[in-house]
């Protein structure tokens, strides 16, 4: 590759990610601008990132949508296109080549304002190919044309056309240990329970959206349906382990399906707690 840097801004969200920074920053070394958007880390995340050439923006985290929307509105990115990564994620050469081709095209010929991309999730040194397939997540976009909704697992709202990238980035979700995963998902489950209560009490998307909407709409419709189903943790395990062929991922796949079912159980119990509190009942 030539010495010319790729004209894309990378945004990396961080909170106490000192150990992950060298690898994620190495994976995006060919990009012209790397912005580490830090939530007031208490370890050496900022120092390590600065030493490795990243630009630092710091802000106290409030919620996922609010935090990401603040970045879209207030960070002065050097380039029109931004690719967002978490610190436990890695850019791949194939995906790098794909996004480079897009931004190097004539701007008048680029058909979309934002792109969904898949990610490969790793556990116990193994790609969880079946239990947690790459799916799609909004990570490549033009900031003026995107906003996010929801307290956790934010949903993008794009002003303009949406595309889908062919290649994937890598996600090392357990880079800080299984204990950290449980701590994080304990926090996430509380926010998901709040969002689930909003869904139950709000306007439903038509069931036909599951089959006719775009990928984001289908996902939301499925969530709305799932929040109303009984035995959700058991159904989540069965869906991931049997319907998605998670058993083909071996021991790593089985454990991952069990952990995701546990996360679903945490959400369900916290929803019950919220419902009882709304009625003035003891928990």
Short mmCIF file of the C-alpha atoms (twelve columns), coordinates in Angstrom:
data_MODEL
# 
_entry.id   MODEL 
# 
loop_
_atom_site.group_PDB 
_atom_site.id 
_atom_site.type_symbol 
_atom_site.label_atom_id 
_atom_site.label_alt_id 
_atom_site.label_comp_id 
_atom_site.label_asym_id 
_atom_site.label_seq_id 
_atom_site.Cartn_x 
_atom_site.Cartn_y 
_atom_site.Cartn_z 
_atom_site.pdbx_PDB_model_num 
ATOM 1   C CA . UNK A 1   0.000   0.000   0.000  1 
ATOM 2   C CA . UNK A 2   1.216   3.544   -0.742 1 
ATOM 3   C CA . UNK A 3   2.014   6.034   1.994  1 
ATOM 4   C CA . UNK A 4   -1.211  7.928   1.256  1 
ATOM 5   C CA . UNK A 5   -3.705  7.570   4.083  1 
ATOM 6   C CA . UNK A 6   -7.300  6.481   3.499  1 
ATOM 7   C CA . UNK A 7   -9.600  9.557   3.613  1 
ATOM 8   C CA . UNK A 8   -11.968 8.161   6.239  1 
ATOM 9   C CA . UNK A 9   -12.285 9.175   9.904  1 
ATOM 10  C CA . UNK A 10  -12.296 6.314   12.401 1 
ATOM 11  C CA . UNK A 11  -14.224 6.824   15.666 1 
ATOM 12  C CA . UNK A 12  -13.453 4.466   18.551 1 
ATOM 13  C CA . UNK A 13  -15.641 4.550   21.687 1 
ATOM 14  C CA . UNK A 14  -13.756 3.773   24.878 1 
ATOM 15  C CA . UNK A 15  -14.056 3.386   28.639 1 
ATOM 16  C CA . UNK A 16  -11.072 1.823   30.418 1 
ATOM 17  C CA . UNK A 17  -9.808  0.038   27.320 1 
ATOM 18  C CA . UNK A 18  -6.055  0.412   27.874 1 
ATOM 19  C CA . UNK A 19  -5.344  -3.241  27.042 1 
ATOM 20  C CA . UNK A 20  -7.362  -3.184  23.816 1 
ATOM 21  C CA . UNK A 21  -6.044  0.054   22.330 1 
ATOM 22  C CA . UNK A 22  -2.801  -1.182  20.703 1 
ATOM 23  C CA . UNK A 23  -4.603  -3.843  18.662 1 
ATOM 24  C CA . UNK A 24  -7.600  -1.795  17.561 1 
ATOM 25  C CA . UNK A 25  -5.396  1.170   16.642 1 
ATOM 26  C CA . UNK A 26  -3.012  -1.084  14.723 1 
ATOM 27  C CA . UNK A 27  -5.965  -2.384  12.698 1 
ATOM 28  C CA . UNK A 28  -6.836  1.164   11.543 1 
ATOM 29  C CA . UNK A 29  -3.283  2.451   11.036 1 
ATOM 30  C CA . UNK A 30  -3.878  3.107   7.318  1 
ATOM 31  C CA . UNK A 31  -6.697  5.594   7.927  1 
ATOM 32  C CA . UNK A 32  -6.036  9.331   7.844  1 
ATOM 33  C CA . UNK A 33  -7.818  10.228  11.100 1 
ATOM 34  C CA . UNK A 34  -8.524  8.205   14.235 1 
ATOM 35  C CA . UNK A 35  -10.674 9.793   16.939 1 
ATOM 36  C CA . UNK A 36  -10.815 8.077   20.332 1 
ATOM 37  C CA . UNK A 37  -14.100 9.156   21.921 1 
ATOM 38  C CA . UNK A 38  -13.486 8.419   25.581 1 
ATOM 39  C CA . UNK A 39  -15.983 8.295   28.464 1 
ATOM 40  C CA . UNK A 40  -13.569 9.611   31.124 1 
ATOM 41  C CA . UNK A 41  -11.472 6.464   31.518 1 
ATOM 42  C CA . UNK A 42  -9.580  6.011   34.782 1 
ATOM 43  C CA . UNK A 43  -6.851  3.781   33.300 1 
ATOM 44  C CA . UNK A 44  -4.288  4.710   30.609 1 
ATOM 45  C CA . UNK A 45  -6.679  4.504   27.655 1 
ATOM 46  C CA . UNK A 46  -6.221  8.163   26.748 1 
ATOM 47  C CA . UNK A 47  -2.452  8.174   27.247 1 
ATOM 48  C CA . UNK A 48  -1.917  5.000   25.195 1 
ATOM 49  C CA . UNK A 49  -4.204  6.260   22.432 1 
ATOM 50  C CA . UNK A 50  -2.457  9.622   22.265 1 
ATOM 51  C CA . UNK A 51  0.969   7.950   22.191 1 
ATOM 52  C CA . UNK A 52  -0.213  5.863   19.228 1 
ATOM 53  C CA . UNK A 53  -1.305  8.941   17.289 1 
ATOM 54  C CA . UNK A 54  -5.044  9.150   17.950 1 
ATOM 55  C CA . UNK A 55  -7.006  12.353  18.451 1 
ATOM 56  C CA . UNK A 56  -8.803  12.403  21.832 1 
ATOM 57  C CA . UNK A 57  -12.342 13.633  22.564 1 
ATOM 58  C CA . UNK A 58  -13.642 13.161  26.119 1 
ATOM 59  C CA . UNK A 59  -17.230 13.256  27.396 1 
ATOM 60  C CA . UNK A 60  -19.052 11.689  30.333 1 
ATOM 61  C CA . UNK A 61  -21.271 8.842   29.146 1 
ATOM 62  C CA . UNK A 62  -25.029 9.284   29.661 1 
ATOM 63  C CA . UNK A 63  -26.709 6.694   27.423 1 
ATOM 64  C CA . UNK A 64  -25.844 5.097   24.104 1 
ATOM 65  C CA . UNK A 65  -28.071 7.172   21.844 1 
ATOM 66  C CA . UNK A 66  -27.252 10.432  23.614 1 
ATOM 67  C CA . UNK A 67  -23.528 9.712   23.569 1 
ATOM 68  C CA . UNK A 68  -23.420 8.792   19.898 1 
ATOM 69  C CA . UNK A 69  -25.666 11.669  18.857 1 
ATOM 70  C CA . UNK A 70  -23.408 14.108  20.695 1 
ATOM 71  C CA . UNK A 71  -20.487 12.791  18.656 1 
ATOM 72  C CA . UNK A 72  -22.378 13.234  15.393 1 
ATOM 73  C CA . UNK A 73  -23.215 16.835  16.290 1 
ATOM 74  C CA . UNK A 74  -20.050 18.030  18.027 1 
ATOM 75  C CA . UNK A 75  -16.947 16.157  16.853 1 
ATOM 76  C CA . UNK A 76  -15.326 17.927  13.910 1 
ATOM 77  C CA . UNK A 77  -14.328 14.932  11.832 1 
ATOM 78  C CA . UNK A 78  -11.720 15.606  9.170  1 
ATOM 79  C CA . UNK A 79  -13.526 13.545  6.515  1 
ATOM 80  C CA . UNK A 80  -17.173 13.236  5.379  1 
ATOM 81  C CA . UNK A 81  -17.242 9.477   6.000  1 
ATOM 82  C CA . UNK A 82  -16.832 7.947   9.475  1 
ATOM 83  C CA . UNK A 83  -16.341 4.298   10.444 1 
ATOM 84  C CA . UNK A 84  -17.157 3.559   14.084 1 
ATOM 85  C CA . UNK A 85  -15.517 0.767   16.097 1 
ATOM 86  C CA . UNK A 86  -15.522 -0.272  19.737 1 
ATOM 87  C CA . UNK A 87  -12.150 -0.906  21.360 1 
ATOM 88  C CA . UNK A 88  -12.674 -4.687  21.353 1 
ATOM 89  C CA . UNK A 89  -13.241 -4.690  17.588 1 
ATOM 90  C CA . UNK A 90  -10.783 -4.865  14.696 1 
ATOM 91  C CA . UNK A 91  -10.837 -3.595  11.130 1 
ATOM 92  C CA . UNK A 92  -9.991  -6.272  8.537  1 
ATOM 93  C CA . UNK A 93  -8.009  -5.801  5.295  1 
ATOM 94  C CA . UNK A 94  -11.002 -6.912  3.201  1 
ATOM 95  C CA . UNK A 95  -13.383 -4.428  4.816  1 
ATOM 96  C CA . UNK A 96  -10.754 -1.699  4.642  1 
ATOM 97  C CA . UNK A 97  -10.427 -2.232  0.883  1 
ATOM 98  C CA . UNK A 98  -14.207 -2.142  0.457  1 
ATOM 99  C CA . UNK A 99  -14.775 1.161   2.282  1 
ATOM 100 C CA . UNK A 100 -11.730 2.686   0.573  1 
ATOM 101 C CA . UNK A 101 -13.230 1.900   -2.820 1 
ATOM 102 C CA . UNK A 102 -16.472 3.636   -1.812 1 
ATOM 103 C CA . UNK A 103 -14.900 6.897   -0.648 1 
ATOM 104 C CA . UNK A 104 -12.479 7.051   -3.572 1 
ATOM 105 C CA . UNK A 105 -15.349 6.990   -6.057 1 
ATOM 106 C CA . UNK A 106 -16.885 10.116  -7.532 1 
ATOM 107 C CA . UNK A 107 -19.064 11.550  -4.709 1 
ATOM 108 C CA . UNK A 108 -21.919 11.956  -7.184 1 
ATOM 109 C CA . UNK A 109 -21.915 8.196   -7.810 1 
ATOM 110 C CA . UNK A 110 -22.028 7.084   -4.144 1 
ATOM 111 C CA . UNK A 111 -25.660 5.968   -3.768 1 
ATOM 112 C CA . UNK A 112 -25.936 5.818   0.029  1 
ATOM 113 C CA . UNK A 113 -25.529 7.987   3.137  1 
ATOM 114 C CA . UNK A 114 -24.812 5.071   5.474  1 
ATOM 115 C CA . UNK A 115 -23.939 1.389   5.347  1 
ATOM 116 C CA . UNK A 116 -24.672 -1.619  7.514  1 
ATOM 117 C CA . UNK A 117 -21.797 -4.037  8.078  1 
ATOM 118 C CA . UNK A 118 -21.515 -7.469  9.675  1 
ATOM 119 C CA . UNK A 119 -19.138 -8.454  12.469 1 
ATOM 120 C CA . UNK A 120 -17.550 -11.775 13.348 1 
ATOM 121 C CA . UNK A 121 -17.890 -12.533 17.071 1 
ATOM 122 C CA . UNK A 122 -15.143 -14.547 18.771 1 
ATOM 123 C CA . UNK A 123 -15.273 -16.607 21.977 1 
ATOM 124 C CA . UNK A 124 -12.676 -19.040 23.373 1 
ATOM 125 C CA . UNK A 125 -10.517 -18.354 20.328 1 
ATOM 126 C CA . UNK A 126 -13.269 -19.422 17.933 1 
ATOM 127 C CA . UNK A 127 -15.477 -17.525 15.518 1 
ATOM 128 C CA . UNK A 128 -19.048 -18.124 16.736 1 
ATOM 129 C CA . UNK A 129 -20.215 -18.498 13.161 1 
ATOM 130 C CA . UNK A 130 -23.626 -20.086 13.751 1 
ATOM 131 C CA . UNK A 131 -24.763 -19.172 17.260 1 
ATOM 132 C CA . UNK A 132 -23.935 -15.509 16.618 1 
ATOM 133 C CA . UNK A 133 -23.747 -14.949 12.852 1 
ATOM 134 C CA . UNK A 134 -22.362 -11.619 11.583 1 
ATOM 135 C CA . UNK A 135 -25.769 -9.979  11.148 1 
ATOM 136 C CA . UNK A 136 -25.689 -6.258  10.364 1 
ATOM 137 C CA . UNK A 137 -24.937 -3.140  12.377 1 
ATOM 138 C CA . UNK A 138 -24.715 0.495   11.277 1 
ATOM 139 C CA . UNK A 139 -21.048 1.516   11.432 1 
ATOM 140 C CA . UNK A 140 -20.131 3.416   8.229  1 
ATOM 141 C CA . UNK A 141 -21.909 6.717   7.674  1 
ATOM 142 C CA . UNK A 142 -21.882 10.444  7.041  1 
ATOM 143 C CA . UNK A 143 -22.489 12.103  10.459 1 
ATOM 144 C CA . UNK A 144 -24.845 14.893  9.293  1 
ATOM 145 C CA . UNK A 145 -27.276 12.262  7.988  1 
ATOM 146 C CA . UNK A 146 -27.569 9.890   10.949 1 
ATOM 147 C CA . UNK A 147 -29.063 9.927   14.454 1 
ATOM 148 C CA . UNK A 148 -29.514 7.175   17.026 1 
ATOM 149 C CA . UNK A 149 -32.426 6.127   19.262 1 
ATOM 150 C CA . UNK A 150 -32.746 3.842   22.340 1 
ATOM 151 C CA . UNK A 151 -30.798 3.813   25.617 1 
ATOM 152 C CA . UNK A 152 -28.850 0.667   24.679 1 
ATOM 153 C CA . UNK A 153 -28.183 -1.145  21.401 1 
ATOM 154 C CA . UNK A 154 -29.107 2.091   19.611 1 
ATOM 155 C CA . UNK A 155 -31.145 2.079   16.427 1 
ATOM 156 C CA . UNK A 156 -29.932 4.337   13.593 1 
ATOM 157 C CA . UNK A 157 -32.246 6.786   11.850 1 
ATOM 158 C CA . UNK A 158 -30.740 7.766   8.497  1 
ATOM 159 C CA . UNK A 159 -31.675 10.713  6.326  1 
ATOM 160 C CA . UNK A 160 -31.074 9.100   2.958  1 
ATOM 161 C CA . UNK A 161 -30.428 5.765   1.314  1 
ATOM 162 C CA . UNK A 162 -28.842 2.827   3.193  1 
ATOM 163 C CA . UNK A 163 -26.432 0.240   1.800  1 
ATOM 164 C CA . UNK A 164 -24.903 -3.033  2.993  1 
ATOM 165 C CA . UNK A 165 -21.205 -3.870  2.952  1 
ATOM 166 C CA . UNK A 166 -20.017 -7.296  1.891  1 
ATOM 167 C CA . UNK A 167 -17.125 -7.802  4.311  1 
ATOM 168 C CA . UNK A 168 -17.000 -7.918  8.116  1 
ATOM 169 C CA . UNK A 169 -14.988 -6.559  11.016 1 
ATOM 170 C CA . UNK A 170 -13.962 -8.702  14.000 1 
ATOM 171 C CA . UNK A 171 -15.373 -8.510  17.529 1 
ATOM 172 C CA . UNK A 172 -13.471 -9.866  20.553 1 
ATOM 173 C CA . UNK A 173 -16.315 -9.474  23.009 1 
ATOM 174 C CA . UNK A 174 -14.494 -11.259 25.835 1 
ATOM 175 C CA . UNK A 175 -11.156 -9.463  25.547 1 
ATOM 176 C CA . UNK A 176 -11.511 -8.258  29.169 1 
ATOM 177 C CA . UNK A 177 -12.804 -11.571 30.508 1 
ATOM 178 C CA . UNK A 178 -16.106 -13.361 31.050 1 
ATOM 179 C CA . UNK A 179 -16.685 -11.503 34.324 1 
ATOM 180 C CA . UNK A 180 -16.601 -8.165  32.543 1 
ATOM 181 C CA . UNK A 181 -19.108 -9.508  29.997 1 
ATOM 182 C CA . UNK A 182 -21.560 -10.339 32.809 1 
ATOM 183 C CA . UNK A 183 -21.037 -6.966  34.481 1 
ATOM 184 C CA . UNK A 184 -21.657 -5.152  31.206 1 
ATOM 185 C CA . UNK A 185 -24.743 -7.177  30.361 1 
ATOM 186 C CA . UNK A 186 -26.109 -6.621  33.845 1 
ATOM 187 C CA . UNK A 187 -26.064 -2.895  33.014 1 
ATOM 188 C CA . UNK A 188 -27.410 -3.456  29.510 1 
ATOM 189 C CA . UNK A 189 -30.285 -5.611  30.769 1 
ATOM 190 C CA . UNK A 190 -31.579 -2.755  32.923 1 
ATOM 191 C CA . UNK A 191 -31.665 -0.411  29.937 1 
ATOM 192 C CA . UNK A 192 -33.202 -3.121  27.733 1 
ATOM 193 C CA . UNK A 193 -35.938 -3.677  30.329 1 
ATOM 194 C CA . UNK A 194 -36.787 0.034   30.217 1 
ATOM 195 C CA . UNK A 195 -36.890 -0.026  26.410 1 
ATOM 196 C CA . UNK A 196 -39.002 -3.192  26.486 1 
ATOM 197 C CA . UNK A 197 -41.561 -1.493  28.722 1 
ATOM 198 C CA . UNK A 198 -41.736 1.375   26.235 1 
ATOM 199 C CA . UNK A 199 -42.380 -1.127  23.458 1 
ATOM 200 C CA . UNK A 200 -45.117 -2.927  25.367 1 
ATOM 201 C CA . UNK A 201 -46.824 0.342   26.216 1 
ATOM 202 C CA . UNK A 202 -46.348 1.968   22.826 1 
ATOM 203 C CA . UNK A 203 -47.488 1.603   19.265 1 
ATOM 204 C CA . UNK A 204 -46.760 -1.748  17.675 1 
ATOM 205 C CA . UNK A 205 -45.181 -2.187  14.275 1 
ATOM 206 C CA . UNK A 206 -47.397 -4.378  12.069 1 
ATOM 207 C CA . UNK A 207 -46.380 -8.046  12.174 1 
ATOM 208 C CA . UNK A 208 -45.970 -7.860  8.402  1 
ATOM 209 C CA . UNK A 209 -42.878 -5.698  9.034  1 
ATOM 210 C CA . UNK A 210 -41.052 -8.892  10.037 1 
ATOM 211 C CA . UNK A 211 -41.284 -10.000 6.418  1 
ATOM 212 C CA . UNK A 212 -41.569 -6.751  4.441  1 
ATOM 213 C CA . UNK A 213 -39.500 -4.085  6.247  1 
ATOM 214 C CA . UNK A 214 -35.818 -3.329  5.810  1 
ATOM 215 C CA . UNK A 215 -33.356 -5.146  8.063  1 
ATOM 216 C CA . UNK A 216 -33.517 -2.583  10.872 1 
ATOM 217 C CA . UNK A 217 -37.328 -2.528  10.818 1 
ATOM 218 C CA . UNK A 218 -37.489 -6.332  10.800 1 
ATOM 219 C CA . UNK A 219 -35.185 -6.457  13.799 1 
ATOM 220 C CA . UNK A 220 -37.353 -3.978  15.697 1 
ATOM 221 C CA . UNK A 221 -40.544 -5.862  14.838 1 
ATOM 222 C CA . UNK A 222 -38.965 -9.108  16.045 1 
ATOM 223 C CA . UNK A 223 -37.930 -7.416  19.302 1 
ATOM 224 C CA . UNK A 224 -41.488 -6.180  19.833 1 
ATOM 225 C CA . UNK A 225 -42.801 -9.695  19.324 1 
ATOM 226 C CA . UNK A 226 -40.113 -11.263 21.511 1 
ATOM 227 C CA . UNK A 227 -40.811 -8.943  24.471 1 
ATOM 228 C CA . UNK A 228 -44.355 -10.340 24.613 1 
ATOM 229 C CA . UNK A 229 -43.461 -14.025 24.442 1 
ATOM 230 C CA . UNK A 230 -43.436 -16.289 27.522 1 
ATOM 231 C CA . UNK A 231 -40.357 -18.427 28.304 1 
ATOM 232 C CA . UNK A 232 -38.113 -15.996 26.441 1 
ATOM 233 C CA . UNK A 233 -34.773 -17.198 27.876 1 
ATOM 234 C CA . UNK A 234 -35.545 -20.808 26.906 1 
ATOM 235 C CA . UNK A 235 -36.761 -19.773 23.463 1 
ATOM 236 C CA . UNK A 236 -33.656 -17.627 22.957 1 
ATOM 237 C CA . UNK A 237 -31.417 -20.591 23.714 1 
ATOM 238 C CA . UNK A 238 -33.365 -22.926 21.433 1 
ATOM 239 C CA . UNK A 239 -33.343 -20.416 18.588 1 
ATOM 240 C CA . UNK A 240 -29.599 -19.792 18.798 1 
ATOM 241 C CA . UNK A 241 -28.529 -23.371 19.520 1 
ATOM 242 C CA . UNK A 242 -30.879 -25.298 17.243 1 
ATOM 243 C CA . UNK A 243 -32.462 -22.985 14.648 1 
ATOM 244 C CA . UNK A 244 -29.207 -21.093 14.016 1 
ATOM 245 C CA . UNK A 245 -27.165 -24.326 14.304 1 
ATOM 246 C CA . UNK A 246 -25.164 -23.032 17.256 1 
ATOM 247 C CA . UNK A 247 -24.322 -26.633 18.167 1 
ATOM 248 C CA . UNK A 248 -21.948 -26.633 15.180 1 
ATOM 249 C CA . UNK A 249 -19.798 -24.115 17.074 1 
ATOM 250 C CA . UNK A 250 -18.939 -26.760 19.662 1 
ATOM 251 C CA . UNK A 251 -18.349 -25.960 23.323 1 
ATOM 252 C CA . UNK A 252 -17.887 -22.244 22.614 1 
ATOM 253 C CA . UNK A 253 -21.247 -22.141 20.837 1 
ATOM 254 C CA . UNK A 254 -23.065 -23.966 23.631 1 
ATOM 255 C CA . UNK A 255 -21.672 -21.701 26.336 1 
ATOM 256 C CA . UNK A 256 -22.382 -18.580 24.322 1 
ATOM 257 C CA . UNK A 257 -26.010 -19.621 23.777 1 
ATOM 258 C CA . UNK A 258 -26.398 -20.267 27.519 1 
ATOM 259 C CA . UNK A 259 -24.940 -16.847 28.328 1 
ATOM 260 C CA . UNK A 260 -27.278 -15.104 25.900 1 
ATOM 261 C CA . UNK A 261 -30.232 -16.962 27.440 1 
ATOM 262 C CA . UNK A 262 -29.052 -15.731 30.858 1 
ATOM 263 C CA . UNK A 263 -28.990 -12.170 29.523 1 
ATOM 264 C CA . UNK A 264 -32.552 -12.612 28.260 1 
ATOM 265 C CA . UNK A 265 -33.548 -13.907 31.717 1 
ATOM 266 C CA . UNK A 266 -32.045 -10.795 33.347 1 
ATOM 267 C CA . UNK A 267 -34.099 -8.556  31.053 1 
ATOM 268 C CA . UNK A 268 -37.297 -10.501 31.794 1 
ATOM 269 C CA . UNK A 269 -36.814 -10.308 35.574 1 
ATOM 270 C CA . UNK A 270 -36.044 -6.590  35.448 1 
ATOM 271 C CA . UNK A 271 -39.171 -6.025  33.343 1 
ATOM 272 C CA . UNK A 272 -41.193 -7.798  36.033 1 
ATOM 273 C CA . UNK A 273 -39.581 -5.546  38.642 1 
ATOM 274 C CA . UNK A 274 -40.518 -2.406  36.673 1 
ATOM 275 C CA . UNK A 275 -44.103 -3.622  36.234 1 
ATOM 276 C CA . UNK A 276 -44.476 -4.236  39.971 1 
ATOM 277 C CA . UNK A 277 -42.995 -0.863  40.855 1 
ATOM 278 C CA . UNK A 278 -45.413 0.854   38.466 1 
ATOM 279 C CA . UNK A 279 -48.265 -0.782  40.393 1 
ATOM 280 C CA . UNK A 280 -46.810 0.214   43.774 1 
ATOM 281 C CA . UNK A 281 -46.031 -3.416  44.708 1 
ATOM 282 C CA . UNK A 282 -43.067 -4.776  46.619 1 
ATOM 283 C CA . UNK A 283 -40.327 -6.439  44.577 1 
# 
